[in-house]
């Protein structure tokens, strides 16, 4: 899925607005990191870092797991409106 610059900026802006909501901070932080990697490509993150983030979704630490789920959603190019239901499950 290709994301336009306008979509990227919209999704990042909406995510930044949600970041102060403490319950969602880990997920949103991961989403923003993944979204940057999705939009800017492989050059944005080192392979080792990317691999680590991709493994976090099942981490016993709930904050790390939320970050991992958010990273995967962003990296997949999901729009902010599509991830809102995911926030409710965290």
Secondary structure, 3 states (H helix, E strand, C coil): CCCCHHHHHHHHHHHHHHHCCHHHHHHHHHHHHHHHHHHHCHHHCCHHHHHHHHHHHHCCCHHHHHHHHHHHHHHCCCCHHHHHHHHHCC
